[in-house]
Amino acid sequence: EGRLPIADVLRILRDVADALVHAEAHGVVHRDIKPDNVMLADRHASIVDFGVAKAVRMARATDAHTSVGVSLGTPTYMAPEQIAGDVDVDSRADIYALGVVAFEMLTGTPPFTGTVQAVMAAHIVEEPPALVGLRPDAPKELIGLIVRCLNKAPAQRFARAADLLAAVEGAQASLAAEAAPAKVRGLVAAVSFAVVAVAVAVLGSVYGWRAVAHARDARWV
């Protein structure tokens, strides 16, 4: 709940994108990626509840879905083509949904809210609010990949979950590289402080010893 730290957003995105890579490899489109279907355990995120995907496969087996074109999923996280009941929905719909989840992790709220009808319409015709203003501390790489996930046109999103995974891992590497100098500066500052403290202690001991020696000598004068 609420806004998550950047590192946590990237970690969860990375794990879910990796899970989508495996689903895609088996020809499975989840169709209902949302926070409730992302399980966190031991700092690892995994996807659960493939019920919608199973329902679609069963419907296609009986030609019901392909002949009617039904919208299945959770409106807040559904891709435009999914809302439209496109019979050729593929893994790029899951990539869009993960983009919505990422937007929510960053800002604390999904890009579109309101009634079911208003949210579904917004997914089709409205652009999401600019993340730069909502989360100024977010790296440009992270914002860029989320914006790409949320493109209305499937062809403008990541073509495969593996491409999204690579982009997330690249953003993680950039974040780690930016954090490294700060850690080094902190270590240098800590070492410098320790050296100064030791020097002060040594000088204090020397001067203390000299004072004691001087007082002792004075008694013998």
Buried (B, 14 or more C-beta within 10 A) or exposed (E): EEBBEBEBBBBBBBBBBBBBBEBBEEEBBBBBBBBEBBEEEEEEBEBEBBEBBEBBBEBEEEEEBBEEEEBBBBBBBBBBBBBBEBBEBBBBBBBBBBBBBBBBBBBEEBBBEEEEEEBBBBBEEEEBEEBEEBBEEBBEBBBBBBBBBBBBEBEEBBBBBBBBBBBBBEBBEBBEEEEEEEEEEEEEEEEEEEEEEEEEEEEEEEEEEEEEEEEEEEEEE
